[in-house]
């Protein structure tokens, strides 16, 4: 949702958008950005910039819980899956392991 600057009661809001489950929303401001929890309404993050603002802000959904690197392997831990890739210029998937729910990303 793009908020134009023609608002005579300006609050510095430039953009507002919700995350994938509408539990949070982010606001691009003329001087930075804010992230809020929707219910209960509470500010979760704030960044202010002295040299400009944010015209568009999105919160990305990711279920990546952890990433581990070794000289020759990349291990990506998701909530119920572990994926192993080669650590090369063009990584190739080697293994996929199903796991029990692992919200803390233990490896």
C-alpha positions as CSV (number, residue, x, y, z in Angstrom):
1,X,0.0,0.0,0.0
2,X,1.7,3.2,-1.2
3,X,0.9,6.2,0.9
4,X,1.4,9.5,-1.1
5,X,3.0,12.5,0.4
6,X,-0.1,14.7,-0.2
7,X,-1.4,14.0,3.3
8,X,-1.7,17.4,5.0
9,X,-1.4,15.7,8.4
10,X,1.9,14.0,7.5
11,X,3.2,11.3,9.8
12,X,6.2,10.5,7.5
13,X,4.6,7.2,6.4
14,X,5.5,6.3,2.8
15,X,4.6,2.6,2.6
16,X,2.8,-0.1,4.7
17,X,2.7,-3.8,4.1
18,X,1.8,-7.0,6.0
19,X,3.8,-10.3,6.3
20,X,2.5,-13.6,4.9
21,X,0.2,-14.4,7.9
22,X,-0.8,-10.7,8.6
23,X,0.6,-11.1,12.1
24,X,3.1,-8.2,11.6
25,X,3.3,-5.2,9.3
26,X,6.2,-3.0,8.2
27,X,6.1,0.7,7.5
28,X,8.5,2.6,5.2
29,X,9.0,6.1,6.6
30,X,10.6,9.2,5.2
31,X,13.3,8.7,7.8
32,X,13.6,4.9,8.1
33,X,11.3,2.0,8.8
34,X,9.3,0.4,11.6
35,X,8.1,-3.2,12.2
36,X,5.0,-3.8,14.3
37,X,3.2,-6.8,15.8
38,X,-0.5,-6.5,14.7
39,X,-2.3,-8.0,17.7
40,X,-1.5,-6.8,20.2
41,X,-0.2,-3.7,18.5
42,X,3.4,-3.3,19.5
43,X,6.5,-1.8,17.8
44,X,9.1,-4.6,17.3
45,X,11.8,-2.9,15.3
46,X,12.8,0.6,14.4
47,X,15.6,2.0,12.2
48,X,16.0,5.7,11.7
49,X,18.3,7.1,9.0
50,X,19.5,10.7,8.8
51,X,20.0,10.8,5.1
52,X,16.7,9.4,3.7
53,X,13.9,6.9,4.2
54,X,12.4,3.7,2.8
55,X,9.9,3.8,0.0
56,X,9.1,0.1,0.1
57,X,9.6,-2.5,2.8
58,X,8.8,-6.2,2.9
59,X,9.2,-8.9,5.5
60,X,10.4,-12.1,3.9
61,X,9.1,-15.4,5.1
62,X,11.8,-18.0,5.7
63,X,11.7,-21.3,7.5
64,X,15.5,-21.6,7.5
65,X,16.4,-22.4,11.1
66,X,20.2,-22.7,10.7
67,X,23.0,-22.9,8.1
68,X,26.3,-24.7,8.7
69,X,29.3,-24.5,6.4
70,X,32.2,-26.9,6.0
71,X,35.1,-26.7,3.5
72,X,33.1,-28.9,1.1
73,X,29.5,-28.9,2.3
74,X,26.6,-26.5,3.1
75,X,24.0,-27.8,5.5
76,X,20.6,-26.0,5.6
77,X,18.3,-26.8,8.5
78,X,14.5,-26.2,8.0
79,X,11.8,-26.9,10.4
80,X,11.4,-30.6,9.5
81,X,14.1,-31.1,6.8
82,X,17.9,-31.0,6.6
83,X,19.4,-30.4,3.1
84,X,23.0,-31.0,2.3
85,X,24.7,-29.2,-0.7
86,X,28.2,-29.2,-2.2
87,X,30.1,-26.0,-1.3
88,X,31.1,-25.2,-4.9
89,X,30.6,-22.3,-7.3
90,X,27.3,-24.0,-8.3
91,X,26.1,-25.9,-5.3
92,X,24.4,-29.2,-6.0
93,X,21.9,-30.8,-3.6
94,X,23.4,-34.1,-2.2
95,X,21.0,-35.2,0.5
96,X,17.6,-34.4,2.0
97,X,16.8,-35.8,5.5
98,X,13.3,-35.6,7.0
99,X,13.4,-34.8,10.7
100,X,11.0,-34.3,13.6
101,X,10.0,-30.6,14.2
102,X,13.2,-28.7,14.9
103,X,12.2,-25.1,15.6
104,X,15.5,-24.2,17.2
105,X,17.5,-25.5,14.2
106,X,19.7,-27.9,16.1
107,X,22.3,-29.6,13.9
